[in-house]
Amino acid sequence: MVKIKKLTSQTCTCVTHGIFSELETKAKELVSMYKVMNQYKKGQTLFTEGAPNFGLYCINSGKIKVTKAASEERETILRIVGPGDVIGHQNILTNDKNQNSATMIEDGSVCFIDRKFITELIHKEPSITINLIKKLSAEMTASENRHAAMSNKNVKERLAELLITFKTNYGIKEANRVRLDIKLTREEMASIVGTANETVIRFISEFKDEGILEQEGKTIFLLDERKLIQSANVSV
Amino acid sequence: MKKPLIEISATQLENLKKNHEVLSFDMDMDLVYEKQIPFAGLVLLRGEIEFTKRYKIQGTTTSSCVLGLNEVMNELPVQHGFKVKKDSEVILLGKSELLNTTDEHSAIFPLIKKFLKA
């Protein structure tokens, strides 16, 4: 039998939260042992659309944009994911090539778990299967809502809705305002909303004039959430 | 530059091909970034992979070699980034498979044995 240097088991967000959180301690230790954790810098790619899928990525810290190429020069941002989330799961059982790409939008750490191990674990641990189904279901609902918003809402309403989502997921309360702890370029925001950069810039400026938000550098601060909800034409 | 690889024989390559899926990677794809732990041992069957350090090319390797085996098994960061220079065919040996290989008849056992001797 081959003797291998004993590995240290690390506990991170991907084991304590997310799809592995309901596993028994022994199974969690296995996940910790077989995962590979790395630090990534902003702009580094985790996986690329069209490349073979080899496993699952669990985000420990940092934020990642999941994109699909719209043309050779343009990309559509499908979603932004953060700590506790998993990506690369869509093709884990089908063995298809990656249907999208994942790129760090800020520095962070990500764990990788290879497909062979994860498929074996799925067969042994029903909680992972159920959590994956829940995750896929939530993503499908979000995708359907976004598709409907593209047809039924104007750009300003969609942008306001995006800012509400950012407030819910990344909002940090500060005195009389909420800091959105996510830094996206105007181009990236335009890609999510489905419009041109100039339009995003114009509506951000309008929101500032209406006293809904203010900016310091690239950071956006929400000042009046009620007005933003009215602009989004949603009931929250 | 000391290349971070283990060279393997044609017989070993054939054995690996029989038991593993061959994956294709396009030119310019980053397989492993510098100072990261590889997510798998990479067996290069066809194509070319370049080693980079601080975004500068330090060398390249063509077929019949394994990259990153020591690093993935011992959770060590690679000193060079691995980037696909020409469209390549690769077999990936995942960490779970490498750590679970105790069967002396398996296709990757000789590689692990070779790595342990190195």
Interface residues (C-beta under 8 A of the other chain):
Chain A: M1 V2 K3 I4 K5 L7 T8 M33 Y34 K35 V36 M37 N38 Q39 Y40 Q44 T45 T48 G50 A51 P52 F54 G55 F112 D114 R115 K116 F117 E120
Chain B: L23 S24 F25 D26 M29 D30 Y33 Q36 I37 P38 F39 A40 V72 M73 N74 E75 L92 G94 K95 S96 E97 L99 T101 T102 F109 I112 K113 L116
